Amino acid sequence: MMLELLKNSMRATVDWHGVDADYPPIKVVIADGKENEDVVIKVSDEGGGIPRSNMERIWSYLFTTADPAIQEGMVAFNDNVDHSVDSPLAGLGYGLPISRSYARYFGGDLSIMSMEGYGTDAFVYLTRLGNTREPLPI
């Protein structure tokens, strides 16, 4: 989950500010007080945000903002592409939906708040360890 959120923040920040810019930091805050019900992790970037018209679509599998040429390179079997070196930060649109599914499986959630033209905050909520059980159907 965290890799996906950090990767998305890094890509958005570079895309928004340009390759040769001084990048603003991507901030990670962990709220884990003894009295807290959940452990909450916030990832904040200044990568230009997500248009409001795309907010519902970010949870759909296969929705991506990646360049179609990058996508073709990801799925193509090509001897000239070294994926260990040439791995793009954007892919096939599975990262956020799967990350939210993982968070929900563990009793938490993943939410995204965005300001178009500024940046995005992602919140991962994870329940504390205790006497909870796996949410498996019986």
C-alpha positions in Angstrom: 0.0 0.0 0.0 2.7 2.5 1.0 4.8 1.8 -2.0 1.9 2.5 -4.3 1.0 5.8 -2.5 4.6 7.0 -2.4 5.2 6.0 -6.1 2.0 7.9 -7.1 3.1 10.9 -5.2 6.6 10.9 -6.7 5.3 10.6 -10.2 2.7 13.3 -9.7 5.3 15.7 -8.2 7.8 15.2 -11.0 5.1 15.5 -13.7 3.7 18.6 -12.1 6.9 20.5 -11.4 9.0 19.3 -14.4 12.2 17.2 -14.6 14.7 19.9 -13.6 12.8 21.5 -10.8 13.4 21.7 -7.1 10.8 19.3 -5.8 8.7 20.0 -2.7 8.9 17.2 -0.2 6.5 14.3 0.0 5.4 14.2 3.6 4.5 11.1 5.5 2.8 11.4 8.9 2.0 8.5 11.2 -0.6 9.0 13.9 -0.1 6.2 16.4 -1.1 7.4 19.9 -1.7 4.9 22.7 -5.4 5.9 22.8 -5.9 6.0 19.1 -8.4 3.5 17.7 -6.5 3.2 14.4 -3.0 3.8 13.2 -3.4 6.4 10.5 -0.7 7.1 7.8 -1.0 10.2 5.7 1.0 10.7 2.5 0.9 14.3 1.2 2.3 15.7 -2.0 2.2 18.9 -4.0 1.9 17.1 -7.4 -1.0 19.1 -8.9 -3.8 17.0 -7.5 -6.5 14.9 -9.2 -9.3 16.5 -11.2 -12.6 16.1 -9.4 -14.0 14.4 -12.5 -11.5 11.6 -12.0 -11.9 11.0 -8.3 -14.5 8.2 -8.6 -12.5 6.6 -11.4 -9.3 6.2 -9.4 -10.9 3.3 -7.6 -11.7 1.5 -10.9 -9.4 -1.3 -12.1 -7.6 -0.4 -15.3 -8.0 3.4 -14.9 -4.6 5.0 -15.3 -3.2 8.4 -16.2 -0.1 6.7 -17.7 1.0 7.5 -21.2 -0.3 4.7 -23.5 3.2 4.2 -24.9 4.3 3.3 -21.4 1.5 0.8 -21.0 2.4 -0.9 -24.3 6.0 -1.2 -23.0 4.8 -2.8 -19.8 2.8 -5.6 -21.4 4.9 -6.1 -24.5 7.4 -8.9 -24.6 10.4 -7.1 -26.1 14.0 -8.2 -25.9 15.1 -4.5 -26.1 13.3 -3.5 -22.9 15.1 -4.2 -19.6 12.3 -3.9 -17.0 14.8 -4.1 -14.1 16.1 -0.7 -15.3 13.3 0.7 -17.3 10.4 0.2 -14.9 7.9 3.2 -15.1 6.2 4.7 -12.1 2.8 4.4 -13.7 1.2 1.2 -14.9 -1.9 -0.6 -15.6 -4.3 0.9 -13.1 -4.3 -1.8 -10.4 -2.4 0.0 -7.6 -5.0 2.1 -5.8 -7.9 -0.4 -6.1 -5.8 -3.2 -4.8 -4.3 -1.1 -2.0 -7.8 -0.1 -0.8 -8.8 -3.7 -0.9 -5.8 -4.7 1.3 -6.6 -1.9 3.8 -10.2 -3.0 4.0 -9.2 -6.7 4.4 -7.1 -5.7 7.4 -10.1 -3.8 8.9 -9.0 -0.3 7.8 -9.5 1.8 4.7 -7.8 4.0 2.2 -9.1 7.4 1.3 -7.9 10.2 -1.0 -8.4 13.9 -0.7 -7.2 16.1 -3.5 -7.0 19.7 -4.5 -6.7 20.1 -8.2 -3.9 22.5 -9.0 -2.1 21.8 -5.7 -1.7 18.3 -4.4 -3.2 15.2 -2.9 -3.4 13.7 0.6 -3.8 9.9 1.0 -4.9 8.4 4.3 -4.4 4.8 5.2 -6.4 3.7 8.3 -5.3 0.4 9.9 -6.9 -1.0 13.0 -4.7 -1.8 15.9 -3.8 -5.3 16.7 -6.1 -6.7 19.3 -8.9 -9.3 19.5 -10.2 -8.7 15.9 -10.5 -11.6 13.5 -9.9 -11.9 9.8 -12.9 -10.6 7.8 -13.4 -13.9 6.0 -16.9 -15.2 5.0 -18.0 -18.3 6.8 
